[in-house]
Amino acid sequence: MAKPLTKSQIVAAIADTVSLTKNQAAQTLDALTDLAYKNAKNSFTLPGLGKLVLVHRKARTGRNPATGAAIKIPAKRVVKFRVAKAAKDAILGKK
């Protein structure tokens, strides 16, 4: 299995594709990341890639796998990434 791209490899690829310097590409990537963090509460969409959404999970009862004892899992908020259909089709191919 191939290793995932590092941030510097992503920056270099963006810089080559869009004809920017590596510094400008890194600033653009950082600005996009900051924008996603600030707007994730209202959902943040990257067109063609997916959407960051804030989800509220209800409190529930779980089990300790070692002992089988019931434990209470509290309610919490989590961030999820929902992959866009276009990304799924591009990666997996159409059915």
ABEGO torsion letter per residue (X at the ends): XBBBBBAAAAAAAAAAAAGBBAAAAAAAAAAAAAAAAAAAAAEBBBBGAEBBBBBBBBBBBBBBAAAGBBBBBBBBBBBBBBBBAAAAAAAAEBX
